[in-house]
Amino acid sequence: MKISDVVHAKPSQDVVTISPDASVRELVALLHQHNVGALVVSEDGAGVDGIVSERDVVRRLRSDDAVLDAAVRDIMTAEVRTCSGDDSLTDLMQTMTEHRVRHVPVVADGRLTGIISIGDVVKNRIGELEFERDQLDSYVHQT
């Protein structure tokens, strides 16, 4: 299965982005508003300048509560693992596991086209397993 199949199966293909100059406080509000665990950091809404997650906020907040007034660029991950719509889901699962990342932006020709979360991967895998189970059940119970 390809990444594009998973992206198209999502209820929304919209990707919420945030400017690197936005405050961490604004970031927290957007994470809550959109009920997501990470945002792509993008100056223009099309490129990928970084990624920032709830974990990034929590890890910094523990040692410095002033981080809420800091800029997103101060806590974001600048080296972002990305994938393309043509990549295989199996390869993405391996990348997520090896690099311990939960959100991977999908990029085509240098432009942001989607985002895949570990939840999207698990949901897809469960769907595949349920389909296989139903096929086997149907085969076993044929008369």
Sequence and secondary structure as in RCSB ss.txt:
>XXXX:A:sequence
MKISDVVHAKPSQDVVTISPDASVRELVALLHQHNVGALVVSEDGAGVDGIVSERDVVRRLRSDDAVLDAAVRDI
MTAEVRTCSGDDSLTDLMQTMTEHRVRHVPVVADGRLTGIISIGDVVKNRIGELEFERDQLDSYVHQT
>XXXX:A:secstr
 BHHHHHHHSS     EE TTSBHHHHHHHHHHHT SEEEE SSSSS  EEEEHHHHHHHHHH GGGGGSBGGGT
SBSS   B TTSBHHHHHHHHHHHT SEEEEEETTEEEEEEEHHHHHHHHHHHHHHHHHHHHHHHT  
